[in-house]
């Protein structure tokens, strides 16, 4: 029996990174790039909002910016091979997302990054459809129930999904889509204490069914890493929907605790991926403000040693929050160690114009 992953990778294409010319123009080529990276012992390196702003800059001319700036590129001369964007705000019909990045700019940036041979991924932090609060408003435990079929906000939520679908379809590039993430923790309105496992799966399935007409979508399931494997699988939407199994894991405590948590999560998802014909990833990670100069090789590489996730994405460098950054920037204390991290050969970046 041919799995969904095997179907996607039938159209084999050359892996694109430094010096190559094949573009990541279809879901098949994206899945092939991810698969080949993993099989070769590497991972695609990603950075959230890496073309939109950085530690000490942001795009001001959204229509005319040449899209050549990147904190990662300023440090090592290469772009992140994957760039992350967020849809939060699209559900309301806003012109810009929750971080002020215009959707028209995202469309242009996504197309540019793919034309260079990169990959794009989208997360979504939608407003709370029941209270009107933000994605972190967990004040009403009936929010998910209210948007499922029969709920008082169901029709409104369908409109939200249609707005997301219209935008994602307009990109005309492959998208790794990662909705309803960190779902076992309870800091988002779709979290573990805010809905049952069946309600969560119904939400994910509803999203998939409403968006599955977009031909360029690759779907990721990414709970928080501190969840048990039982709770991870209890809310898993199913192999017929999910292409890549992953998790979000940030460093909050000691190096040892972070490494242990990462390795436990990697063992779980890699075992499942191998048995079910899937890829696996580290969908979000990082260390706020990177206070340890040797963190990239001394901690992060040790955390993934022996495992081959297809990609690893660090979170954003917020230009307006001095301590909120997760990638190196020009002159940062960790920048030399980041170059060593890149030189190890494990992370794959993009050396294109």
SULFEN-V166915 format. One record per residue. RES is the residue in three letters. D_FIRST is the distance of its C-alpha to the first C-alpha in Angstrom with 2 decimals. Layout:
res = <RES & RES>
d_first = <D_FIRST & D_FIRST>
This chain:
res = <UNK & UNK & UNK & UNK & UNK & UNK & UNK & UNK & UNK & UNK & UNK & UNK & UNK & UNK & UNK & UNK & UNK & UNK & UNK & UNK & UNK & UNK & UNK & UNK & UNK & UNK & UNK & UNK & UNK & UNK & UNK & UNK & UNK & UNK & UNK & UNK & UNK & UNK & UNK & UNK & UNK & UNK & UNK & UNK & UNK & UNK & UNK & UNK & UNK & UNK & UNK & UNK & UNK & UNK & UNK & UNK & UNK & UNK & UNK & UNK & UNK & UNK & UNK & UNK & UNK & UNK & UNK & UNK & UNK & UNK & UNK & UNK & UNK & UNK & UNK & UNK & UNK & UNK & UNK & UNK & UNK & UNK & UNK & UNK & UNK & UNK & UNK & UNK & UNK & UNK & UNK & UNK & UNK & UNK & UNK & UNK & UNK & UNK & UNK & UNK & UNK & UNK & UNK & UNK & UNK & UNK & UNK & UNK & UNK & UNK & UNK & UNK & UNK & UNK & UNK & UNK & UNK & UNK & UNK & UNK & UNK & UNK & UNK & UNK & UNK & UNK & UNK & UNK & UNK & UNK & UNK & UNK & UNK & UNK & UNK & UNK & UNK & UNK & UNK & UNK & UNK & UNK & UNK & UNK & UNK & UNK & UNK & UNK & UNK & UNK & UNK & UNK & UNK & UNK & UNK & UNK & UNK & UNK & UNK & UNK & UNK & UNK & UNK & UNK & UNK & UNK & UNK & UNK & UNK & UNK & UNK & UNK & UNK & UNK & UNK & UNK & UNK & UNK & UNK & UNK & UNK & UNK & UNK & UNK & UNK & UNK & UNK & UNK & UNK & UNK & UNK & UNK & UNK & UNK & UNK & UNK & UNK & UNK & UNK & UNK & UNK & UNK & UNK & UNK & UNK & UNK & UNK & UNK & UNK & UNK & UNK & UNK & UNK & UNK & UNK & UNK & UNK & UNK & UNK & UNK & UNK & UNK & UNK & UNK & UNK & UNK & UNK & UNK & UNK & UNK & UNK & UNK & UNK & UNK & UNK & UNK & UNK & UNK & UNK & UNK & UNK & UNK & UNK & UNK & UNK & UNK & UNK & UNK & UNK & UNK & UNK & UNK & UNK & UNK & UNK & UNK & UNK & UNK & UNK & UNK & UNK & UNK & UNK & UNK & UNK & UNK & UNK & UNK & UNK & UNK & UNK & UNK & UNK & UNK & UNK & UNK & UNK & UNK & UNK & UNK & UNK & UNK & UNK & UNK & UNK & UNK & UNK & UNK & UNK & UNK & UNK & UNK & UNK & UNK & UNK & UNK & UNK & UNK & UNK & UNK & UNK & UNK & UNK & UNK & UNK & UNK & UNK & UNK & UNK & UNK & UNK & UNK & UNK & UNK & UNK & UNK & UNK & UNK & UNK & UNK & UNK & UNK & UNK & UNK & UNK & UNK & UNK & UNK & UNK & UNK & UNK & UNK & UNK & UNK & UNK & UNK & UNK & UNK & UNK & UNK & UNK & UNK & UNK & UNK & UNK & UNK & UNK & UNK & UNK & UNK & UNK & UNK & UNK>
d_first = <0.00 & 3.81 & 6.36 & 9.74 & 11.44 & 9.57 & 10.25 & 13.75 & 14.56 & 13.79 & 17.44 & 19.07 & 22.66 & 25.47 & 26.03 & 29.12 & 31.88 & 35.39 & 36.48 & 33.25 & 33.12 & 29.55 & 29.45 & 26.89 & 26.87 & 23.33 & 20.65 & 18.64 & 21.69 & 22.32 & 18.94 & 19.43 & 22.93 & 21.96 & 19.27 & 21.77 & 24.54 & 22.78 & 21.74 & 25.37 & 26.83 & 28.10 & 27.64 & 28.52 & 31.84 & 32.56 & 35.72 & 36.18 & 38.59 & 39.42 & 40.70 & 42.48 & 44.97 & 45.78 & 48.13 & 51.26 & 50.30 & 48.51 & 47.93 & 50.88 & 50.52 & 47.07 & 47.42 & 48.86 & 47.59 & 46.15 & 43.34 & 44.22 & 45.19 & 43.10 & 44.38 & 41.78 & 42.75 & 46.42 & 45.84 & 43.64 & 43.71 & 40.03 & 38.26 & 35.56 & 32.31 & 31.16 & 33.53 & 33.17 & 34.73 & 35.25 & 35.27 & 37.81 & 40.34 & 38.23 & 37.95 & 41.74 & 41.96 & 43.72 & 44.31 & 43.54 & 41.36 & 42.64 & 43.74 & 45.58 & 43.22 & 43.22 & 39.96 & 41.22 & 41.64 & 38.13 & 36.80 & 38.93 & 38.16 & 34.37 & 34.62 & 36.99 & 34.85 & 31.77 & 34.09 & 35.12 & 31.56 & 31.10 & 28.64 & 29.69 & 28.72 & 30.25 & 31.12 & 33.02 & 36.11 & 37.11 & 40.38 & 40.61 & 40.31 & 42.50 & 45.30 & 45.35 & 45.25 & 43.02 & 39.54 & 41.34 & 43.28 & 42.13 & 45.19 & 43.49 & 40.73 & 40.00 & 38.85 & 35.11 & 35.92 & 38.18 & 35.52 & 32.85 & 33.07 & 36.50 & 38.00 & 41.15 & 39.62 & 36.39 & 37.57 & 39.02 & 35.79 & 33.88 & 36.45 & 35.82 & 32.10 & 33.05 & 35.45 & 32.84 & 30.43 & 33.28 & 34.10 & 30.61 & 29.98 & 33.33 & 32.40 & 30.34 & 28.68 & 25.42 & 25.97 & 24.50 & 25.46 & 26.37 & 28.00 & 29.37 & 29.56 & 31.49 & 30.83 & 31.68 & 35.13 & 37.58 & 39.19 & 37.33 & 37.63 & 33.93 & 34.33 & 33.90 & 37.25 & 37.21 & 34.31 & 32.18 & 28.58 & 27.64 & 29.90 & 28.42 & 24.85 & 26.30 & 28.05 & 25.03 & 23.00 & 26.07 & 26.33 & 22.75 & 23.12 & 26.49 & 25.43 & 21.94 & 23.69 & 24.64 & 22.27 & 23.27 & 22.19 & 20.31 & 20.55 & 21.88 & 22.72 & 25.92 & 28.11 & 31.25 & 30.98 & 33.57 & 31.39 & 30.14 & 26.47 & 26.72 & 28.11 & 25.60 & 22.68 & 24.80 & 24.85 & 21.38 & 20.25 & 16.52 & 13.32 & 13.03 & 16.41 & 16.89 & 16.04 & 18.62 & 20.14 & 23.82 & 27.32 & 30.93 & 33.42 & 37.06 & 39.83 & 42.54 & 44.04 & 44.39 & 42.42 & 41.43 & 40.15 & 38.12 & 36.59 & 35.75 & 34.15 & 32.09 & 30.88 & 29.96 & 27.93 & 26.29 & 25.42 & 23.78 & 21.69 & 20.77 & 19.60 & 17.46 & 16.11 & 15.18 & 13.42 & 11.46 & 10.82 & 14.02 & 17.37 & 20.58 & 24.12 & 27.74 & 28.17 & 31.95 & 34.41 & 37.98 & 41.49 & 44.05 & 46.73 & 45.50 & 48.73 & 47.82 & 48.35 & 45.97 & 43.14 & 40.51 & 40.56 & 42.23 & 39.98 & 36.91 & 35.85 & 36.48 & 34.32 & 31.21 & 32.08 & 29.23 & 26.57 & 24.83 & 24.34 & 23.28 & 26.39 & 29.53 & 31.86 & 35.47 & 37.32 & 40.10 & 43.63 & 45.72 & 48.80 & 50.74 & 50.05 & 51.55 & 49.68 & 46.27 & 44.47 & 41.50 & 41.47 & 44.38 & 46.92 & 49.64 & 52.07 & 50.20 & 50.88 & 47.26 & 46.90 & 47.75 & 45.25 & 42.59 & 43.32 & 42.73 & 39.43 & 38.40 & 39.87 & 37.69 & 34.86 & 32.34 & 32.67 & 31.87 & 34.32 & 35.15 & 38.13 & 38.47 & 41.58>
